[in-house]
Structures are given as C-alpha cells and as structure tokens.
Amino acid sequence: MTVTIKEKRTKAGKTYLYLQIAFKDPLTGKWRHTDKATGLLVKGNRRQAEKLRKEAEEKYKYLEEPLYATDQLYPDMSVTDYFNYCLEKKRGSITENTYDTYRGRLNSINKYFDERNYLLQDITPKVLNDFWAYALLYGKTSQKDGSRGPLSARSVQSYKSLLYPMFKDAVINGLISANPSIDTTVTNVSKDELKEQMLFLTQDEIVEMLAYLKAKKPFLVPFAFFGAYYGMRRGEVCGLKWSAIDFHNRRLTIRHTVTGSRKLYKKDRTKTYSGYRTLNLFSTAEKCLMKMQADQTTDKLYYKSNYQNADNYIFVQPDGQLYNPDHVTKTFSKAMDNWGRPEITFHKLRYTCVSLLIDKGWDLKKIQYWIGDKDAATVLNIYAQYIKHKSNIAENDLEQMSQASAFLF
C-alpha cells in the first residue's frame, strides 16, 4: 500500500492537498485507489500533509487485510456473515465516521436476522418485508429499560439503502439469483413524503427560539445562533477553534470539524472542499464569541489543571471537554419539542439561513459559498422551496394592480 500527497485545484481557483491511497484489493488482486481530503491549502501546509500521510499509512493498512477470503463466500453462509463481509469490503472507500454509522445500523439489522438463523439463500422479498414491518413497530430499543418501540420510516428506509447494494453484489457473485430487496416496500408513504420537509423560520421566530433556549438550555444558544445565521453544520460548529477567529479583520474560517457519536473524530478539515470557507464576522456573532471567550477564561480559572481543552475549541463544556454532536442535536430537538415546534431540527436551521440570505437579495453562488455546500442543485432546491413557501404566505401583489380592470366585471 502507498499513500501519496496530491494537489487538486477547485473551480474557485484554490489548490488543496489530498491523499491518494493505493492498495491491492485482497479479494480481486487488482490495484485500487481512494482519495482522502485534508482540507489543507498547498501553500505552507506540506509538513502538516506529510504528517497526515504517515498517519494514513498506519490507519488504512487494514485495506489489504479483509475480514473474509473470497473462497469463504457461499450461498448457505449466514446472511449476517455476508453483511459483515460487505461492510468490511466497503470500508476503504468511506470515511471512518460513515463506517461507524453503517456499523451501528448493521448491528441492529444483524440482531434480527441472527435471532432467526437466516442464511443468505433464505432471504426473499417476503422475509425483508417482514423485517421492515417489524422495524417500523419494534426497531427502536430504549436505553433506559430495553423496551422496544417504533422506528421512523426514514430510519428503516436507510436500512434498505444499506442492504440493497449488498444483495446486488451477491447476485453479481452468483450467490443468489435475484436481488430480494427490489420488490419490497418499507412503508406506504411515498418517496416525496419521505424527503425531509423544508422549514423556514422568520427573523422574529429565530429570536423567540433563541430566547426560549436561553431560558431552558442556555448552552444551546450559540449553537443555534451559528446554525441559523451562518448555516453551519453541527460538526462545523462543534469543530470551531479560536485559531479560526480573526477578531482584528473580523473574519471566521471554517476548517475544522468534530463528528461521531459514541466516539468523537476531531478533523483538521471540512466535510468537503466547499466546506472550507472564510466568512465575515458580523457584530452580533463577534459579541457572542467574545462572551464565550470570557466564559472560558472563568472556567479555566475554576477548573485549573482539570480543564481539558488542549486543542483550543470554542464550543466546549465548562470543564473544557467537547460536546458530543449527537447530544447537541438530540437535546436541541427535545427543546424544540417542549417549545411546541417539534418540526425544527438543528440541520433545518441551514434552510432558515438560506431563506434569510434570499430575502437580502444574495445570488445563489454567494449563498452556496456561505453555507459551504458543494452541490449548487441543493441550494437551488432550497431556493425554489422557499420561493414557493413565500408565495403561499405572502399577500398577492396582483390584488391592487388588477383593480384598474374591475369595471369590466
């Protein structure tokens, strides 16, 4: 296996460093490669990139050490063994965080099929439909008492999305004759209804939301502020460092992220190249950050040697420990539910940010840069949905204009 530092130039004219990992696929004997972003600009970052390259050599050596050998694949193998094999094979082409997410989903899926001793060749459309129905009713397990409850249709749909390519590969490898997931239905809800609904808060609603959080969950106020006004993802907010704040020039640079659930992943890069961006630090944001800075100074004096923020993150608990991104979004959702607005999620604050910028007359490319979205189509879709939403709630501008022709009727 080799790890090489490469350069890639974006459409915006910036040149970034990335790692190209070449390895020999032990299942096929063919050489493959995968690219990993570093989030580092070329200028002045060669030494840091070299450090990441050496870490990658150790981190990704497993790519040449599969969980199963090719000759261990057979039709009457356990279906959960086959699922595990597929996920491990895919591991080299996905991020560690994505792998952990898939692993969590697969553990839940495996529990159902292990209890019933299913083999790969036993899986039919009916078996899968029974599983989808079971998961919709009992797929969620309470951490408090172990009781089982309903899992959302979206979550069960993600199970199907995970298993579909696995069964497809089984067909290609001659292990089964047809993909059993094709003719199955997770729910009677249409695909359009399963898509996440857009939500746009007005300026007054944002203030009301922040005021409610200050009274009930004050630690969430800065999170929600940067979500609503900067359109930042939860990983970007959690990963914001003081080194990214330039108070003198009033600039904020998003270049770090913190992701994960049970295990946190601190990354000196953004989700995509487009996620790396430098934004204006407007006065209210500056005031928010200065208050957080003052609070951290007080916390450091109180906790002394027990203060744990060695990496100089901004969004930390009083003792300096990082907030778990899952805890932030779940606590936020619970707070919104208690406020009587359960439809508001942290991610949907990005939509609100876009709507505010549209109202200010920003063009789509400028909005795309501000929220760090690599796909212009995504921003265009939000734009279209907001215009539709605004048209439905706004007073019809033609009402007064048409009065001149009223005498005709």
N, C-alpha and C positions, 0 to 999 in steps of 0.2 A: 504494500500500500504506500502511496505517496501523497503528500499534501503540498500543494504549490500555491504561492501567492500570485494572484492575477489582478488585472485592472479592468474596470468596467466604466464606461462613460455613459451618463444618463442623458435623456433628451434635454434636460435643463442645462447641460454643459458641464456638470460636475463629474469628477472622476473618483471613483471609490475603489478600495481594495476589497477583494473577496478571496476565499479559499476554495480551491478546486481539489476535491478528494477523489483520487483514482484508486480503485481496488478491484481485485479479481473475484468475481462472484463465484463462491464455492459451489453453488447449485448448478451453474451453467458452464463454468470455466472461462467465461468471457469477461473482458475488462469493462468496467462501468465507471462512471464518474458522477459526482454530485457537487453542487456549488453551495457554499455557506457564506452568507453575508457577514461582514464585520462591522458595517456602519462607519468605517473609518475612511476619511478622505486621504488621497495619496500623499499630499504634502505633509511632511512631519510625522507620519504615523507608521513608517516602515518598522521601527523597532517594536512597537506595540503589535503590529501584524505578525511579526516573526514569533512573538511570544504566543499569540493565538494559534499560529501554525504548529508549534511544538505541542501545545495542549491538545490540538485536534488529532495529532498523530497517536496520542495515547487514548483519547476519548473515543475515536472511531475505529480502533483496531478490531473491534468485535465484528465489523462488516465482513471479515473473511473467516468468521467462526460462527456458522449458522447453528440454530438450535437442533435442526434435524438434517440428516443427509437425504439426498434425492431418493435413494432406494428404500427409504423408510415411508414413502408416500404410497398408500394403497387404499382401495375403496372401502374396506371394512375397518379402517382405523377409526378411533374415537373422533367425533366431529370437533370436540374441544381441542384435541391434539392438533387437528388440522387448522383450526382458527389460530392457535398459538403459533404454529409454523408460519402462517401467512403474515401475521403481525411482525414477527421477528425478521422475516424476509424484507418487509417494507421499512424496517427501522432505519436503514441507512439513507433513505430518501426523504425522511421527515425530521422535523425538529424534535429535540428531546421533550419539550413541553407537549407537542402534539402526540408523541408516542405515549406519554403518561396519560393523556386524555383518552386515547384509544384503548390503552390498557385497562383503565378504570371501567370503560363501557364493556369491554370484552369480559372482564371478571364477572360483571353482573349477568351477561349472556351465558357464560360458561356454567354458572351456578345452576341455572335452569336445566341446561342440557346434560350436565353431569348427574343431576338427581334422577334423570330418566334414562341414563345409559345409552344415549343415541350414538349411532355410528354415522359416518359421513354419508354412506349409501342409504341411510334410513330417512334422510331429510327430504321431505316432499313439500309442495305448496301448502298442504293442509297442516303439516307439522309447524311450519313457520307462521301460518295464520293463527294457529292455536297459541303460539308463543307471543305474537303481537297482542292478541286479546288478553292474555294473562298479564303481560307487562302493563297494558293500559289500566288494568284493575289492581294489580298487586306488585308492580315493578319497583316501587319505591319503598325502601326499608328505613324505618325510623331509627336514628342513632340512640335515642333515649331508651326505648323499650323493645326494639327489634320488630315491632309490628309492621305489617305491610299495607301500603296504600297505593292509590293510583299514580301512574307516571304520565307526564304530559305527552300528548300526541307528537309534539316536536322531538322529544327525547327518544320515543320509540322509533320515529322516523330516522333518527340518527343511527339507531341500531341497524336498521335495514340498509342504510347507506354504507355502513361499515362492512356488513356481510356480503352485499351484492358482488363486489369485485373478487371476494374470496371464492365464492361459488363459481364465478366466471372463470377464474384460473383453474378450478377443479375440472371444469368442462374441457378447457384447453389441454390440460394434462391427462385427459382420458380417464379421470377418476369417477366421474358421473356423466350421464348422457345429456342433461339439461340443467340450466340454472333454476333452482326451485323458487328463488325469490322474485322472479319476473312476474309471475301471475298471482302475487299476494298483495293484500291491501291492509295497511296499518290502521286506517280509520276511514270513515265515510266522509270526513272533512276533505274538501278539495285542496289541491296544491296551492291555489291562490290564497285560500284561507289559512293555510299553514305558514305562509310567509309572514315575517314579522311586520306588524302594522306600524305605520309611521305615526309619530306623535310629535306635535309641535307646541311647546309652551310659549305663552305670550311673555313679554317683559315683566308684567305685573305678577304673573304666575311664578316666574323664576324667583322673584323677590319673596313672595309668600312661601315658596318651597324652602328657600334658604333660611328664612325666619323660623319656620317650623323646625328645621333641623337644628338650628342654634339652640332652641328651647329643649329639644328631646335628645338629639345625638350631635352635640357640637363638633366632634372630631370629623364629622362628615361634611361640614360646611365648605372647607377648602376643596375637598374632592369634587363636590357638586359644582362649585364655582368654576373650576377649571374644566369640568366636563361640559358645562353649559356655554361658557364664553370662549373657550379655546377648542372645544370639540375633541378633547384628549381622551384616548382610550384609558381604561383602568390601569393597564400595565405601564403606560406612559406617565400617568400621574404618580403611581407608586414608585416609578424609577427615576423621578426627577431629582437631580442633585443640585447642591448650592453652586457647584462649579459651572452649571449650565445657566446661571442667572448673572447677567451683566447689568447691575443697577446703574452704572455710570452712563452707558449708552442705551439703557432701557431696552434690553433685548433678552429673550428667553429662547434657549436652544434645546430642542427635544432630541436627545441622542442616547438615552439610557432607558431600559425597561426592566420591570420586575414582573415575572409571570409565575404561574404554578398554583397548586392548591395545597396538598399536604407538604410538598417540597417546593421551596422557592428557588427560582432561577434568576440570578442577577446578571443582566446582559449589558455590555457596553455598546449596544447597537439597538436600532429600532426594528419594528416588525418587518418593514420593507424599506427599500431605498427612499421611497417617497415619504416615509415616516420621519426621516431625518430632516428637520426644518428649523429655521430661526424666525421667531415671531416678535412683534412689537410687545413690549411690556407696558400696557396701559396703566394709568394711575391707580385704579381700584385693585388690579392684580398686584401691583407693587406694594400697596398698603397691606393686602392680605399676606404677602410673603414676608414683609417686614415684621408683622405681628407674629408669624410663625417662627421667624428667626429669634425674636425676643423671647418667645415661649421656650424655645430650645435652649437658649442661654440659661434661663431659670432652671430648666430641667437638669442641665449638666451640673449646675451648682448643687442641686439637691441630691442627685444620684452619684455624683463624683466618679469613683473608679468603676462603679456598676453601670455607668452609661455605656451603651453598646453601639453607637452609630459611628463606627470606624470609617465607613465609606461615604460619610457626609451626605446622606439622603435628606430630603426635605420633609417628606411625608412619613413620619415615624411616630411611634408611641412615646409616651413620656419618658420611658427608660431607654429610648433610642432604637428599640427593635423595629424592624419593618412591619408594616401592616400586611396581612395576607390578603391578596387581591380578591379571593373568594369571600372572605369575611366582609370586606368593604362592600361588595355588590349585594351580598345577601342581607347585610344589615341595612343598606340603603333601600332595598326592595321592601323589607319589613317595615321600615319607617314610612315609606310611601303608602303601604297598605293601611297602616294605622292612621295616616293623614286622610285616607279616603280616596287615594289615587293609585290603586294597585297596578294600573297600566304603565306607570312611569318606572322604567328601569334605568340603570346608570348608562347603559350603552345608548339609550334613546335620547340622552342629552346631546349627543352628537347631531341628531336631526334638528333639535332646537337651535343649536349653534348655526347650522346651515341656514335655517329659516331667518335668523336674526341678520345674517350677512346678506341674504337675498333682499330683505327689506331695506338694507342700506345701499343697495344697488351694485353689489360686488358681482363681477363676472364669474363664470363657472371655474375657469382655470385658477383664479385667485382663491376662490373658496376651496378648491381641491388641494391647493398648497397649504392653506391654513389648517385644515383638518388632517393633512397627511395621508390622503387616500390615493393609492396608485391607479385606481380604476376610475376614469372620468365618467364611465357609464353609471357607476354607483351614485356619484354626485348628481348626475343628470336625472336619475330616477328620483332621488330625494327632492330635487328641484321641481320636477313635474308633479310629484305628490303634494308638495307644499302649495304650488300654484292652484292645484285642484282644490285643496283644503281651503285656501284663502278665498277662492271664488265661491265656495259653498257658504261661507260665513259672512262675506262682505256684502254690503248694500249694492244693489245693481246700479252701475254707473249710467245705464241707459234710461233709467226712470225719468230723470229730469230732462234729458236730451230729447226724449220722444214726445214730450208734452206739446211741442210745436205742431205735431200732426194729429193731436187728439180731436180736432174739429171734424176730421174725416169720418169718425165713427159715431 
